[in-house]
Amino acid sequence: MSGAYRHIGVASTFSPRFFAVLSEADRYARCFEGRLSVIHAAAEHADGIARFFEALEKLERSDDTGVLWSVADSPVEAIIAACTRNEIDLLIAGALEREGEHRNFVGGVAHELLKRVPCDLLLMPKPMEESAPCKRVVVEVDLKRPNVDFLNRTCDLAARLGAEQMVFVGIVTPFDQARASQDDHLDEGGLAAIVDQASGFEGEVDYRLLHSTTGFAMCDFLQQNDADLFIAGSRRKEGARRLPTRLDWLLQVIPTNVLLVGIDA
């Protein structure tokens, strides 16, 4: 089986979570069988070279992982430029700005990446140096524009991560129901019919239909069900992968690791 991604980039800064982010990126790169590069939004300097070499040597990656130094008007511009120049398929980055009593709030760089990144994007609110199992993967299903290729890809990614359970979740709002045609099946039967077409995952599979006026119902579902990873689709628009409107809440809070996977329009 070929790798899930050819070239994976990790946005790295010298923050307190420096080594945790690199450790997470190392594990995902090995699971997805992709080449890993470190992206640093600054000009190359001796101290940075030494710190990256030490960290990569600790991860046993000093011989096969390069550092992509990138300078631009802002960190986001630098990261996006590095992704474009080096044909990055998946960008990995930390996401947490601050932790509230019930919510993890998205930081400024992650907020902009969600709106502008040109490739698939994995955001981690709480990266860890030590490996933690990815047991439950939740996938967002677009009931109005289902894409079986996207669902099959999520199954492949979940299998590579060693997940035990996948939960496919659809959201229906009163607005969706008001505009639905006879060909739309915005119910559990329609969701089940979509999920039944997916293949590539041998673990437990479940599906849930959420009725809500806002997309925050998905956020609450992820928190209440201890999801280890949330996968959602994003379609390309004007050269960037854009969040669908129903996922706008991700620009504010991030309840777990989030993977945005590109869907061809």
MOCORQUI-V722488 format. One record per residue. N is the residue number from 1. RES is the residue in one small letter. SS is DSSP state (helix for helix, strand for strand, loop for the rest). OMEGA is omega in radians with two decimals (NA if undefined). NEAR is the number of other C-alpha atoms within 12 Angstrom. Layout:
N|RES|SS|OMEGA|NEAR, N|RES|SS|OMEGA|NEAR
//
This chain:
1|m|loop|-3.13|11, 2|s|loop|-3.10|12, 3|g|loop|3.13|20, 4|a|loop|3.12|29, 5|y|loop|3.11|30, 6|r|loop|-3.04|23, 7|h|strand|-3.11|33, 8|i|strand|3.09|42, 9|g|strand|3.07|45, 10|v|strand|3.10|47, 11|a|strand|-3.02|48, 12|s|loop|3.00|41, 13|t|loop|3.14|27, 14|f|loop|3.13|21, 15|s|loop|3.08|15, 16|p|loop|-3.14|15, 17|r|loop|-3.05|24, 18|f|helix|-3.07|29, 19|f|helix|3.11|31, 20|a|helix|3.12|31, 21|v|helix|3.12|40, 22|l|helix|3.13|48, 23|s|helix|3.11|35, 24|e|helix|3.14|37, 25|a|helix|3.10|45, 26|d|helix|-3.12|38, 27|r|helix|3.14|33, 28|y|helix|3.14|41, 29|a|helix|3.12|35, 30|r|helix|3.12|24, 31|c|helix|-3.08|27, 32|f|helix|3.06|29, 33|e|loop|3.12|23, 34|g|loop|3.04|27, 35|r|strand|-3.08|32, 36|l|strand|3.01|41, 37|s|strand|3.10|38, 38|v|strand|3.11|46, 39|i|strand|3.12|44, 40|h|strand|-3.06|39, 41|a|loop|3.12|31, 42|a|loop|3.05|28, 43|a|loop|-3.13|18, 44|e|loop|3.10|18, 45|h|loop|-2.97|15, 46|a|helix|-3.12|11, 47|d|helix|3.12|12, 48|g|helix|3.10|24, 49|i|helix|-3.12|23, 50|a|helix|-3.11|15, 51|r|helix|3.11|24, 52|f|helix|-3.14|34, 53|f|helix|3.13|24, 54|e|helix|-3.13|19, 55|a|helix|-3.12|29, 56|l|helix|3.07|29, 57|e|helix|3.09|21, 58|k|helix|3.12|18, 59|l|loop|-3.10|26, 60|e|loop|3.14|18, 61|r|loop|-3.05|26, 62|s|loop|-3.10|22, 63|d|loop|-3.03|18, 64|d|loop|-3.12|18, 65|t|loop|-3.14|28, 66|g|strand|3.08|25, 67|v|strand|3.12|36, 68|l|strand|3.12|34, 69|w|strand|-3.05|32, 70|s|loop|-3.12|29, 71|v|loop|3.10|20, 72|a|loop|-3.09|17, 73|d|loop|3.13|13, 74|s|loop|3.09|18, 75|p|helix|-3.13|26, 76|v|helix|3.12|32, 77|e|helix|-3.13|25, 78|a|helix|-3.14|27, 79|i|helix|-3.13|43, 80|i|helix|3.12|44, 81|a|helix|3.12|30, 82|a|helix|3.12|36, 83|c|helix|-3.11|37, 84|t|helix|-3.11|25, 85|r|helix|-3.00|19, 86|n|loop|3.08|28, 87|e|loop|3.09|24, 88|i|loop|3.11|32, 89|d|loop|-3.11|35, 90|l|strand|3.06|42, 91|l|strand|3.10|48, 92|i|strand|-3.11|44, 93|a|strand|2.98|46, 94|g|strand|-3.02|45, 95|a|loop|-2.93|39, 96|l|strand|3.01|33, 97|e|strand|3.07|23, 98|r|strand|-3.11|19, 99|e|strand|3.07|18, 100|g|loop|-3.11|14, 101|e|loop|-3.11|8, 102|h|loop|-3.07|14, 103|r|loop|2.95|23, 104|n|strand|-3.03|27, 105|f|strand|-3.05|28, 106|v|strand|3.11|34, 107|g|loop|-3.05|26, 108|g|helix|-3.14|21, 109|v|helix|3.13|31, 110|a|helix|3.11|35, 111|h|helix|-3.14|29, 112|e|helix|3.12|29, 113|l|helix|3.11|39, 114|l|helix|-3.10|44, 115|k|helix|-2.93|33, 116|r|helix|-3.02|31, 117|v|loop|-3.10|42, 118|p|loop|-3.07|37, 119|c|loop|3.04|43, 120|d|strand|-3.01|42, 121|l|strand|3.05|46, 122|l|strand|3.12|40, 123|l|strand|-3.10|44, 124|m|strand|3.14|40, 125|p|loop|-3.09|34, 126|k|loop|3.12|32, 127|p|loop|-3.08|33, 128|m|loop|3.09|23, 129|e|loop|-3.13|21, 130|e|loop|-3.11|17, 131|s|loop|3.06|17, 132|a|loop|-3.10|20, 133|p|loop|3.04|21, 134|c|loop|-3.01|28, 135|k|loop|-3.03|24, 136|r|strand|3.11|33, 137|v|strand|3.11|42, 138|v|strand|-3.12|44, 139|v|strand|3.09|42, 140|e|strand|-3.10|45, 141|v|loop|3.07|43, 142|d|loop|-3.07|35, 143|l|loop|-3.08|34, 144|k|loop|3.12|24, 145|r|loop|-3.10|25, 146|p|loop|-3.12|31, 147|n|loop|-3.07|28, 148|v|helix|3.11|24, 149|d|helix|3.08|23, 150|f|helix|-3.14|33, 151|l|helix|3.10|35, 152|n|helix|3.11|29, 153|r|helix|3.10|30, 154|t|helix|3.10|39, 155|c|helix|3.12|36, 156|d|helix|-3.13|30, 157|l|helix|3.12|36, 158|a|helix|3.12|39, 159|a|helix|3.13|29, 160|r|helix|-3.13|31, 161|l|loop|3.13|31, 162|g|loop|-3.13|27, 163|a|loop|3.11|29, 164|e|loop|-3.07|25, 165|q|strand|2.98|29, 166|m|strand|3.10|41, 167|v|strand|3.13|39, 168|f|strand|-2.99|41, 169|v|strand|3.03|40, 170|g|strand|3.12|40, 171|i|strand|3.08|36, 172|v|strand|3.10|34, 173|t|loop|3.05|25, 174|p|helix|3.11|15, 175|f|helix|3.10|15, 176|d|helix|-3.09|23, 177|q|helix|-3.13|20, 178|a|helix|-3.09|12, 179|r|helix|-3.06|15, 180|a|loop|3.05|17, 181|s|loop|3.13|11, 182|q|loop|-3.13|10, 183|d|loop|3.11|12, 184|d|loop|3.13|22, 185|h|loop|-3.07|25, 186|l|loop|3.14|35, 187|d|loop|-3.10|26, 188|e|helix|3.10|25, 189|g|helix|3.10|17, 190|g|helix|3.11|27, 191|l|helix|3.13|33, 192|a|helix|-3.14|25, 193|a|helix|3.10|19, 194|i|helix|-3.09|32, 195|v|helix|-3.12|37, 196|d|loop|3.14|21, 197|q|loop|-3.10|19, 198|a|loop|3.13|27, 199|s|loop|3.07|23, 200|g|loop|3.13|25, 201|f|loop|-3.05|29, 202|e|loop|-3.11|17, 203|g|loop|-3.14|22, 204|e|strand|3.14|21, 205|v|strand|3.10|27, 206|d|strand|3.07|23, 207|y|strand|-3.13|28, 208|r|strand|3.04|31, 209|l|strand|-3.12|30, 210|l|strand|3.06|29, 211|h|strand|-3.06|23, 212|s|loop|3.07|21, 213|t|loop|-3.13|16, 214|t|loop|3.11|21, 215|g|loop|-3.13|28, 216|f|helix|3.07|27, 217|a|helix|3.10|28, 218|m|helix|3.10|41, 219|c|helix|3.13|37, 220|d|helix|3.14|23, 221|f|helix|-3.14|28, 222|l|helix|-3.14|33, 223|q|helix|-3.08|24, 224|q|helix|-3.08|15, 225|n|loop|3.04|23, 226|d|loop|3.10|21, 227|a|loop|3.09|32, 228|d|loop|3.14|35, 229|l|strand|3.07|41, 230|f|strand|3.13|42, 231|i|strand|3.11|42, 232|a|strand|3.14|42, 233|g|strand|3.07|39, 234|s|strand|-3.10|37, 235|r|strand|-3.11|29, 236|r|strand|3.08|23, 237|k|strand|3.13|19, 238|e|loop|3.06|12, 239|g|loop|-3.12|18, 240|a|strand|3.03|27, 241|r|strand|-3.05|32, 242|r|strand|3.06|35, 243|l|loop|2.96|32, 244|p|loop|-3.06|27, 245|t|helix|-3.09|17, 246|r|helix|3.12|30, 247|l|helix|3.14|32, 248|d|helix|3.13|24, 249|w|helix|3.14|25, 250|l|helix|3.09|42, 251|l|helix|-3.12|34, 252|q|loop|-3.06|29, 253|v|strand|-3.14|37, 254|i|loop|-3.01|43, 255|p|loop|-3.11|39, 256|t|loop|3.04|38, 257|n|strand|-3.08|39, 258|v|strand|3.09|41, 259|l|strand|3.07|39, 260|l|strand|-3.10|42, 261|v|strand|-3.11|41, 262|g|strand|3.06|33, 263|i|strand|3.11|29, 264|d|loop|-3.12|20, 265|a|loop|NA|16
//
